[in-house]
């Protein structure tokens, strides 16, 4: 799916670090999640692996290939 240059696609392990960066910002600076401790890259990759197949996590990628949301 593409809207205004942003593509939404299934997330892969290659997206783990960017997703972790986005998520950890929310953990540290907001109340958008109940998590209190930022995720490590290993934990983020495990989280993505657990959300593959029929219940896959998705990622929004801009025209430069940068993950801008998930």
Helices and strands as residue ranges (DSSP letters): E 2-3, E 6-10, G 13-15, H 16-29, H 41-50, G 53-55, E 58-61, E 67-69
